[in-house]
Amino acid sequence: MDESRHPFLEGLSKHRGVPPTVAVIFGASGDLTARKLLPAIYNLGVDNLLPNEFHLIGFGRKPITDESFRDNMESAILEHSRRRIKGEIWQRVRANMTYNSSEYQDIDGYKALARKIDLLENKLGRKVQRIFYISTPPSVFEQIIESLGESGLAQANSNSPLASKVIIEKPFGRDLESANNLNNLINKVFQESQVFRIDHYLGKETVQDLLVQRFANAIFEPIWNREYIDCVQITVAEKLGVGNRGGYYDGSGALRDMVQNHTMQLVALTAMEPPLSLDPESIRDEKVKVIRSIQPLNLIGDNSDVVRAQYKEGLIDGEKARAYIDEDGIPKDSNTETYAALRLMINNWRWKGVPFYIRSGKRMALRTSEIVIRFKKPPGILFSGEKHFNVSDNTMVIHIQPNEGITLVMNSKVPGLETRMQPVKMHFSYATTFGSNTPEAYERLILDAMIGDSTLFIRGDETEASWKLLSPLLSFWEERGKEELKSYSAGSWGPSISDSLLAQKMHEWRN
Ligand SMILES: NC(=O)c1ccc[n+]([C@@H]2O[C@H](COP(=O)([O-])OP(=O)(O)OC[C@H]3O[C@@H](n4cnc5c(N)ncnc54)[C@H](OP(=O)(O)O)[C@@H]3O)[C@@H](O)[C@H]2O)c1
């Protein structure tokens, strides 16, 4: 492929050539469709990025009429779209939306769907691309994929540019075995090029910018290695608790919900080698390679690389916050972790000996996702000794969200007659430079799936590699029960033992 024309570089240029498309959303009566998917589709319409022939079919068990589906989605867009609803564009999208009600295991429901799409193609006088977006709870993923195969919907036009595509929401499996089973099933029904496993973090501008910062600037890559970097810290912290998703969360926990997917993707993009090109497979090859290079985790003893904890009551912004076990839908004896921290050691030439500390938790002190690159200190020849110059570490902080941007921390002389130093910051803010109304992750991801660009989606072997690393940990935690479960106060930065994880190598979390 001619790299200069690759969609990854083109960004959101107009008319990226999305073929005539029918998109089917399974689970379309749900939260994600209302909050993210429909607003994203509408905004693609505003940007003139939907094809003229674009039809949307909601699919689910509830008996919903076409008209009430349209009304519900209009309310959703009014509430959640980043841009105000514009009559003409919305009316065009709305007029082409319908709903099919069916049980997910009822093959007749899929046959009715196939007939509807056939009729549409006859009316248009041409074939269309079929996008199947699976946005149900994971318990029905397999059922839907099997039925897409059995009804013949999946294979439609499989060797043409109009090949049907399946987009699958997270979580992708609960452990290595279930992820492998899901991959095997998918590969029976679809070719890998038709499969788009979502991790919406990859749709975030700041996450995509990681590759640009690393590989389009000559100043970072030469120092991006064990010679100059002391440690890397990746934090994905939420202030919120489980809200009304307690039932789902308690069966999942922080490791499955955030670490296996979002946090590991940030590790992969931070640590991967330069890809051969911007071709999707070259980028994903490097991500898999680096995840496979992570050493198996030490689970026991003083050298343990892992911490798990659950929040107890505490204060968030001065307000009392309940303990996890007092949240709605959570059993009082729950053994689910709401916080996980790991120390990853990457066993390759670039990173040998550099710890990657990663943590994710709910009810933490701040909502923040950031990557912190902490550089080694300069040789202590000049600013050392009796005067206690207090040289701080140079640090690069990549703020994934909120306040997207990059901060570089360095030492500077405080003006005055004596030599005193102080860490100072150079800051680049996306909002200040580019404005704040940038596309949402789901806009980019849905558009990319429609044009068949899989760069920002997870390949089957990538999910397998990260589950291979984390599955033994899940089994260990399951075996040990509450023995391994620490606690932390809501509104804090997690349990104190996670500080010890870093202190062993003389490091500290950046809080
Ligand atoms: N919500 C988010 O913020 C978010 C963020 C990231 C990823 N995700 C992922 O996106 C997917 C959808 O999330 P969601 O929040 O929209 O889910 P949801 O609201 O719980 O469910 C979506 C729809 O699936 C159907 N459904 C629910 N439970 C079911 C069950 N046990 N068996 C069969 N069908 C069921 C329901 O539609 P019918 O009753 O009409 O069939 C429901 O409206 C999930 O895989 C989730 O993990 C969600």
The ligand as an SDF file (V2000), in Angstrom:
LIG
                    3D

 48 52  0  0  0  0  0  0  0  0999 V2000
  -21.8880    1.1840   28.4130 N   0  0  0  0  0  0  0  0  0  0  0  0
  -20.6330    1.5300   28.3140 C   0  0  0  0  0  0  0  0  0  0  0  0
  -20.2170    2.6170   28.6950 O   0  0  0  0  0  0  0  0  0  0  0  0
  -19.6380    0.5770   27.7120 C   0  0  0  0  0  0  0  0  0  0  0  0
  -18.3120    0.9990   27.5660 C   0  0  0  0  0  0  0  0  0  0  0  0
  -17.4010    0.1450   26.9600 C   0  0  0  0  0  0  0  0  0  0  0  0
  -17.8130   -1.0960   26.5310 C   0  0  0  0  0  0  0  0  0  0  0  0
  -19.0940   -1.4850   26.7070 N   0  0  0  0  0  0  0  0  0  0  0  0
  -19.4810   -2.8260   26.2340 C   0  0  0  0  0  0  0  0  0  0  0  0
  -20.4870   -2.6650   25.2400 O   0  0  0  0  0  0  0  0  0  0  0  0
  -21.4420   -3.7030   25.3200 C   0  0  0  0  0  0  0  0  0  0  0  0
  -22.8180   -3.0990   25.5080 C   0  0  0  0  0  0  0  0  0  0  0  0
  -22.8220   -2.3160   26.6730 O   0  0  0  0  0  0  0  0  0  0  0  0
  -24.1710   -1.6820   27.2320 P   0  0  0  0  0  0  0  0  0  0  0  0
  -23.7790   -0.8810   28.4110 O   0  0  0  0  0  0  0  0  0  0  0  0
  -24.9260   -1.0160   26.1380 O   0  0  0  0  0  0  0  0  0  0  0  0
  -24.9340   -2.9720   27.6990 O   0  0  0  0  0  0  0  0  0  0  0  0
  -26.4160   -3.1260   28.2330 P   0  0  0  0  0  0  0  0  0  0  0  0
  -27.1100   -1.8080   28.1870 O   0  0  0  0  0  0  0  0  0  0  0  0
  -26.3630   -3.8610   29.5040 O   0  0  0  0  0  0  0  0  0  0  0  0
  -27.0120   -4.1300   27.1610 O   0  0  0  0  0  0  0  0  0  0  0  0
  -27.2460   -3.8080   25.7980 C   0  0  0  0  0  0  0  0  0  0  0  0
  -28.4740   -4.5240   25.3280 C   0  0  0  0  0  0  0  0  0  0  0  0
  -28.2140   -5.9200   25.2900 O   0  0  0  0  0  0  0  0  0  0  0  0
  -29.4130   -6.6110   25.6310 C   0  0  0  0  0  0  0  0  0  0  0  0
  -29.1630   -7.4440   26.8180 N   0  0  0  0  0  0  0  0  0  0  0  0
  -28.8660   -7.0530   28.0630 C   0  0  0  0  0  0  0  0  0  0  0  0
  -28.6720   -8.0900   28.8830 N   0  0  0  0  0  0  0  0  0  0  0  0
  -28.8320   -9.1740   28.1530 C   0  0  0  0  0  0  0  0  0  0  0  0
  -28.7540  -10.5580   28.4280 C   0  0  0  0  0  0  0  0  0  0  0  0
  -28.4310  -11.0160   29.6330 N   0  0  0  0  0  0  0  0  0  0  0  0
  -28.9770  -11.4110   27.4340 N   0  0  0  0  0  0  0  0  0  0  0  0
  -29.2730  -10.9510   26.2330 C   0  0  0  0  0  0  0  0  0  0  0  0
  -29.3620   -9.6360   25.9020 N   0  0  0  0  0  0  0  0  0  0  0  0
  -29.1370   -8.7650   26.8500 C   0  0  0  0  0  0  0  0  0  0  0  0
  -30.4700   -5.6000   25.9490 C   0  0  0  0  0  0  0  0  0  0  0  0
  -31.2540   -5.3880   24.7900 O   0  0  0  0  0  0  0  0  0  0  0  0
  -32.5980   -6.2300   24.5070 P   0  0  0  0  0  0  0  0  0  0  0  0
  -33.1950   -6.5690   25.8340 O   0  0  0  0  0  0  0  0  0  0  0  0
  -33.4300   -5.3010   23.7150 O   0  0  0  0  0  0  0  0  0  0  0  0
  -32.1380   -7.4050   23.7780 O   0  0  0  0  0  0  0  0  0  0  0  0
  -29.6770   -4.3710   26.2570 C   0  0  0  0  0  0  0  0  0  0  0  0
  -30.3870   -3.1920   25.9900 O   0  0  0  0  0  0  0  0  0  0  0  0
  -20.9960   -4.5930   26.4760 C   0  0  0  0  0  0  0  0  0  0  0  0
  -20.2380   -5.6530   25.9630 O   0  0  0  0  0  0  0  0  0  0  0  0
  -20.1080   -3.6720   27.3060 C   0  0  0  0  0  0  0  0  0  0  0  0
  -19.1460   -4.3910   28.0210 O   0  0  0  0  0  0  0  0  0  0  0  0
  -20.0110   -0.6770   27.2730 C   0  0  0  0  0  0  0  0  0  0  0  0
  1  2  1  0
  2  3  2  0
  2  4  1  0
  4  5  1  0
  4 48  2  0
  5  6  2  0
  6  7  1  0
  7  8  2  0
  8  9  1  0
  8 48  1  0
  9 10  1  0
  9 46  1  0
 10 11  1  0
 11 12  1  0
 11 44  1  0
 12 13  1  0
 13 14  1  0
 14 15  2  0
 14 16  1  0
 14 17  1  0
 17 18  1  0
 18 19  2  0
 18 20  1  0
 18 21  1  0
 21 22  1  0
 22 23  1  0
 23 24  1  0
 23 42  1  0
 24 25  1  0
 25 26  1  0
 25 36  1  0
 26 27  1  0
 26 35  1  0
 27 28  2  0
 28 29  1  0
 29 30  1  0
 29 35  2  0
 30 31  1  0
 30 32  2  0
 32 33  1  0
 33 34  2  0
 34 35  1  0
 36 37  1  0
 36 42  1  0
 37 38  1  0
 38 39  2  0
 38 40  1  0
 38 41  1  0
 42 43  1  0
 44 45  1  0
 44 46  1  0
 46 47  1  0
M  CHG  2   8   1  16  -1
M  END
$$$$
